[in-house]
């Protein structure tokens, strides 16, 4: 007898889930278990790739325990903290499935809302992303998003999306193979979109819910992170123009 046919939801029959994590001891087990339970229910061929970005707490230890319990969980580890973009890139490089989904590990998204993205996957030439209908973030983060993603990125990179840094994205691995990502920090989403659009790929959007963080500490709102992202954006524009022809 031959192999049973794979299940397919929208255009997705297999999925790598990347979960960047830095000091997420209170959240990581709940997030990984929720992702695995959701995908088991869908019948999709999947793998879960939590990326421990040099956490100083028990994140790595918890992930090791989860990997022993759940065979489709394959933790990736940075011995030292390298940054959000670096964590995503490590997960993208480790992904083996045809589609790659990433979500933060802090509990601010509900993986079950992937149900909203999956029907929009009709080809391998579009990134499908959520946008936060109501952001449950500090004022500094929301102001940064308005200035950075809502003003500068459209002007400099010709990227027009409702929510640039929404960490709820489904990306065909074809797109990740076609572009080369270099960002190690907060600029990773702008680079992903900028390079993809320059290569002729498209973006589809759908609204998702966003929840207040219940545990742990946010790092993205630090002024140093924000200022570096603004500085790096101008350098990124020149690099994309030079390399993505």
N, C-alpha and C positions, 0 to 999 in steps of 0.2 A: 504494500500500500504506500502511496505517496504521502508527502507531508500535508497536514491540514492547512487550508488557506488562512492567511493572516487576516485578522479583523481590520477594518478600516473605518475611521471616523473622519468625515470630511474627506480631504485628500491625504490623510495621515495614517499610515499603517505601522510605522515604527517611530520611536521618539527617544531622544536623549534629553534628560532634564538636568540642567546645570543649576546648582544652588550655592552661590558664593556665601561664605560665612566667616565672620571675624568676631571672635568673642561672643558667640551666640549660644552659650551653654544653656540659658533658660528656654531657648526656642527651637534648637536644631532638631531634637528628637521628634517633637510634635510635627514639625514641618516635613521631615523626611517620611515619617509614617503616613502623614496625610497624602503626600504625593504618591507613595507606593500603593496605598489603599485605593485611591482614585483611579490609577492606571490599571490596577488589577481588575477593577470593575469594568473598564473599557475594553479589555482584551487586546490592547495594543502591545506590540513587541517593544519593550522599553528597558532603559537603564537609568539609574539615578546617580548623578555625579556631584556630590557635595564637595566643595573646594574649601578646605580649611586654610585660610590665609594667615598662617602664623599666629593663631590665637594663643593668648596667654592663659586662658581658662581651660575648662574641661571639654571644649568643643571637639578636639581631636580624639580624646578618649571615648566620648559618646559615639562618635562616628565609627570608630573601630568596633565597638560593641554592636552597633546597628548592622555593620557589614557582615558580621558573623551570623546575625539573625536573619537578615534579608539578603538573599543571594544576588539580587539585581542592583544592590547599592554598592557603588565603587568609589570610595572616598579618594580625593586627590589632596595632596598636602604640600604647602609651602613651609619650609622650616622657619622662615622669617616672614613677617608681614611685608607684602609687596604691593598692595593696593588693590582697589576694587576692579579696575580694568585688567590687571594681571590675573586676578582670580578668574574672571570670566574667560579670558584667553586660554588659561589652563584647562578650564572645562570644555571650551570649544574644541581645543586640540585633542582632548581625550574622547570626544563624542564619536560614536561609531554608527549611529542611526541616521536615517535619511533626513530627518527633521530634528531641530534642536530648540528646546524651550528653556528659557531661564526665568527664574523668579528669586527674589531675595528670601533669605532664611529667617527673617525677623517677625513673621506672622502678620504682616500688613496687607497681604493678599490672600485670597482663598483660591487654592488650586482648582477647585471645582468650577470656577469661572473660565477655565480653559474651554469649557463647553461653548463659550461665546466666540472663541477664536477659531476652533477647529472647523466649523462650517465654511469659514472664509478661505481655507486652504484649498485652492483649486489648481494650483500649479507650483512650480519651484522657482518662480521669478519674483515673488513678493515676500517681504517681511510682513507678518501679521502681528500687530501690537495692540495692547490695551492702552487706554488713556484713563487716568483717574478722574472720575466724574466729580468727586469732591475729595480734595486732598486733606488728609489728616496729618499734616506736617507743621513744624514750627514756622513762624512768619518768615524767618531768614531763608529757609528753604524755598518757600513759595515765591518770595521776592526774587531770589536767584533764578528760579525757573522762568519767571516772566521776562527778566532781562536777558538771560542767556538763551534759553530755548525758544522763547517767543519773539525775540528781536534780533539778536546777533546771528544765531545759527541760520535762520532763513536768509539773511542778507549775505553772509559769508559763504555758506555751503549749499545754498539753494535747497534746503531741507525744510519742508513745511508739514509739521505734525502738531497735533494738539498737546502732546505731553512727551517731550524729548526723552526724559530720563525715567519713564515708567518702566519698572523692572518686571514686566510681564509680557515677554516677547517670544514669538515663535518664528524661527529662522530656518529656511531650507539650508542644509549643509552645503548645497551647491553654491550658495551665495558666500558662505564663510570660506569656501575653497577658492573662490574667484577674487577675493580681496585679501589684503595683508593688514592686520590690525597691529598697531604699535603701542597704543595708549596703555599705561599702567594704572591710571587713576580715573577721576570723574569724567574725563573727556571721552570715555570709551563709546558711549551711545552716539555722540555727535560724529565720531569717526566712523562707526559702523554705518550709520545712515549716509554720511557724506560720501564715503567710498562706494557704497551700494548704488546710490542715486547716480553718481558719476559714471558707473558701469552700465546704467540703463535698467537697473532693477527698481521695482515699485514698492509701495508701502500701503497696507490696508489697516484701518483702525476701527476699534470698537470700545465702547465705554465699559469700565469695570469698577468695582467698589474698592475702596482703600480704607484700611482700618488703622486706628491709633496703635502705636507700639505699646505693648503691655509689659515688656521686660527688656532689659539690656539698654545699651546706650548708642544713640545714633552718632556717626562720625561725619557724615556728608555735609552737615551744616557748619562745620568749622570754617572760620573765615579764611584760613590758610589754604584749605582745599578749594574753596570757591575762587579765590584770587588766582591760584595756579591754573584753574580750568579756563578762566578768562584769558590769561596770558597765552596758554597753550593753544587756544582756539585759533588765534591769528596765525600761529606757526603751522597748525594743521591745515588751514586753507591753502597755504603755499605748497605744502607737501602733497595734498590731494591733487592739486592742479598739475604738479610736476609728474606724479606717478600714475594717476588713474586717467589714462587717455583712451 
